[in-house]
């Protein structure tokens, strides 16, 4: 790609990022999040933990065993009259019980926690950022003029949210959760602040010193209990070191979350779950069979699988996890890495396709960002190479609006798994409806992602009970009975700090109309949802019942 081409991507690449608006971005940075994740080792800077008002900081050590789940209002639950709980839990004069008029806290919400009634004393300042009346949640605004201008050039800015729109939408959703959830006499107080860090640098693995400074400011000046804008690994890690709950780190490994417990959470699936789910699915449904869904001279040849993933260390750990599952069943895969560098993806794709073709790969498991397949499928078509494309459910590659941008003669051979729920029209999601229930104006395009960030936070606050601190937040999340809806099946538990619990099998139909945008090309679901390890052996139920 020439220097002139880097300013504005033409054709499918430009359309892809224009399609990000409704899908991504709590800030404009989300538009490039999955393509600018860390590609080099982070700057190593030692910082000291903030010691004041950290609640349970002395009782929860990274990497320790999981705590037992409890439910607020039951014997032993945090903040009730029970005696079991973390060493920092103290009794308060309040009382919690189930509701008499309904089972769900929010009737009709498929992810709603059980309804809770509360009366009495909530314990006041039970943790930093928590008072008798409020829970302070921070939201970082970064100085990223280069990122904003880059996105504007690439996308035409049509669907990119301004910082003002994002904050307005977030505050509107805070109003929704304050009025619907049980916060034991408290309300969420959203506090925005100007950070020193730059999201673009942090996505590239740099900027750790500035991220540290921002996290220290959140802990010492803002005095926040949690931050819902922790969308980069450096910032999320820095917040955890300051004993501030951090929501948003994308696709980190299970070990990464456990090492930072109970402070790091994300609504993006951890890549260990993705790796293990895909490995088990390949063992049961794909391996040691002919490539019946490939095209050209690859069709019905014995399957030879390649696993393609970014070269950053965190993702490569999850590649290792996938290979471990494959090897345990006597199967294997060729591994190929690439660099998450937007400017060089086209050249990398040409080299990757040449390698895949020369090695006779019939089936490509692309655990990759959503942009690489734009180039990859175009180069494969140029070389008359039509393998099976095994969808891994990573980084929105399993959404209709992204699949529509790949070469359709190639993607018509795509099938795999996805943790997502049903694809809905753009303005029909839970987040949009929640916002419109409390405000008459239109929310930002990123309303769904902001909603789920705040939903996770609200869920943990309610389930923690009146004595809110990070330890009880974790205990409460582990007690969540779960739910299933448009975001897939949710649940948490020891070692699981992201919500994904199961997956569905999907395949691509280029002739089907997508309900999201009424355009041609959509994923089709084949069969029921499966939990990890529970899928049976046999051919996947794909490429059937086409329109």
Order of alpha helices (4+ residues) and beta strands (2+ residues): alpha-alpha-beta-beta-beta-alpha-alpha-beta-alpha-alpha-beta-alpha-beta-alpha-beta-alpha-beta-alpha-beta-alpha-beta-alpha-beta-alpha-alpha-beta-alpha-alpha-alpha-beta-beta-beta-beta
